[in-house]
Amino acid sequence: QVQPVESGGGLVQAGGSLTLSCSVSGGTFVGDDMVAWYRQAPGKEREVIATITWDDGSRHYTDSMRGRFTIYRNYHENRAFLHMNGLTFEDTAIYYCSVKREAVVYWGQGTQVTVSS
């Protein structure tokens, strides 16, 4: 069982930055795990922001998210991150980390990001 755990959410002013962190509770990221960040705003569907492959660090972004969001991982800390800048009210959402391992997707509980205008 893989249990992703997100942290780093909170309240931030518009124009500010925030970095979210994802780790695996009681375990580690391994091999070709694919780590993804999603978000779900109130009344909207969950949308993918970016993905990163654990072993080689290759990254992909949803076109609309490219530029203000950066996904990366720290191999030695065993954490994946999502750095966000230029935040706007529209970025207010619950942000989720997921880990795909051996064709099974595991989800974290999410962390709330609220951007004040």
C-alpha positions as CSV (number, residue, x, y, z in Angstrom):
1,Q,0.0,0.0,0.0
2,V,1.3,3.4,-1.0
3,Q,-0.1,6.4,1.0
4,P,0.9,9.8,-0.4
5,V,0.9,12.6,2.1
6,E,0.7,16.3,1.1
7,S,1.9,19.3,3.1
8,G,2.5,22.9,2.6
9,G,-0.9,24.3,1.9
10,G,-2.3,27.3,3.5
11,L,-3.5,30.9,3.0
12,V,-1.5,33.1,0.6
13,Q,-2.0,36.5,-0.8
14,A,-2.6,37.0,-4.5
15,G,0.7,37.3,-6.3
16,G,2.4,35.2,-3.7
17,S,4.2,31.8,-4.0
18,L,3.8,28.5,-2.2
19,T,5.5,25.2,-2.4
20,L,3.7,21.9,-1.7
21,S,5.4,18.7,-0.7
22,C,4.5,15.1,-1.2
23,S,6.0,12.1,0.6
24,V,5.0,8.5,1.1
25,S,3.8,7.7,4.6
26,G,5.8,4.8,6.0
27,G,7.7,4.2,2.8
28,T,9.6,5.7,-0.1
29,F,9.2,6.5,-3.7
30,V,10.7,3.9,-5.9
31,G,11.8,3.2,-9.4
32,D,9.4,4.3,-12.1
33,D,6.8,5.7,-9.7
34,M,4.9,8.5,-11.5
35,V,4.1,11.3,-9.1
36,A,1.4,13.7,-10.1
37,W,-0.1,16.9,-8.7
38,Y,-3.8,17.6,-9.3
39,R,-6.1,20.2,-8.0
40,Q,-9.9,20.5,-7.5
41,A,-11.5,23.9,-7.1
42,P,-15.0,24.2,-5.5
43,G,-17.6,23.1,-8.0
44,K,-15.1,22.0,-10.6
45,E,-13.6,18.7,-11.7
46,R,-10.2,17.5,-10.5
47,E,-7.5,18.6,-13.0
48,V,-3.9,17.5,-13.5
49,I,-1.2,20.0,-13.1
50,A,2.0,18.1,-13.7
51,T,3.7,14.8,-13.5
52,I,7.2,13.6,-12.7
53,T,8.8,10.2,-13.1
54,W,10.7,9.4,-9.9
55,D,13.8,7.7,-11.3
56,D,14.8,10.0,-14.1
57,G,12.9,13.1,-13.1
58,S,11.2,13.6,-16.5
59,R,8.4,16.1,-16.2
60,H,5.2,16.9,-18.1
61,Y,2.8,19.8,-17.6
62,T,-0.7,20.5,-18.6
63,D,-0.5,23.4,-21.1
64,S,-2.6,25.8,-19.0
65,M,-0.4,25.2,-16.0
66,R,3.0,25.6,-17.7
67,G,5.0,28.6,-16.5
68,R,3.6,29.3,-13.1
69,F,3.9,25.8,-11.7
70,T,7.1,23.7,-11.3
71,I,7.2,20.1,-10.3
72,Y,10.4,18.6,-9.0
73,R,11.7,16.0,-6.7
74,N,14.4,15.7,-4.2
75,Y,15.8,12.2,-4.5
76,H,17.7,12.3,-1.2
77,E,14.8,13.8,0.8
78,N,12.4,11.3,-0.9
79,R,9.9,14.1,-1.6
80,A,8.2,15.5,-4.6
81,F,7.3,19.2,-4.7
82,L,5.0,21.6,-6.5
83,H,6.2,25.2,-6.5
84,M,3.6,27.7,-7.5
85,N,4.1,31.4,-8.1
86,G,2.0,34.3,-9.2
87,L,-1.0,32.8,-7.4
88,T,-4.5,34.2,-8.1
89,F,-7.9,33.7,-6.5
90,E,-8.6,31.1,-9.2
91,D,-5.8,28.9,-7.9
92,T,-7.8,28.3,-4.7
93,A,-8.4,24.6,-4.5
94,I,-7.5,21.4,-2.8
95,Y,-4.2,20.1,-4.2
96,Y,-3.6,16.4,-4.4
97,C,-0.6,14.3,-4.8
98,S,-1.0,10.9,-6.5
99,V,1.5,8.1,-7.0
100,K,1.1,5.6,-9.9
101,R,2.9,2.4,-9.1
102,E,2.5,-0.8,-11.1
103,A,-0.6,0.5,-12.8
104,V,-2.3,1.4,-9.5
105,V,-2.9,5.0,-8.6
106,Y,-2.8,6.0,-5.0
107,W,-4.1,9.3,-3.7
108,G,-3.3,11.6,-0.9
109,Q,-5.9,13.3,1.2
110,G,-5.1,16.7,-0.3
111,T,-4.0,20.0,1.1
112,Q,-6.0,23.2,0.9
113,V,-4.6,26.3,-0.8
114,T,-6.5,29.5,-0.4
115,V,-5.5,32.6,-2.3
116,S,-6.8,35.9,-0.9
117,S,-7.4,38.7,-3.2
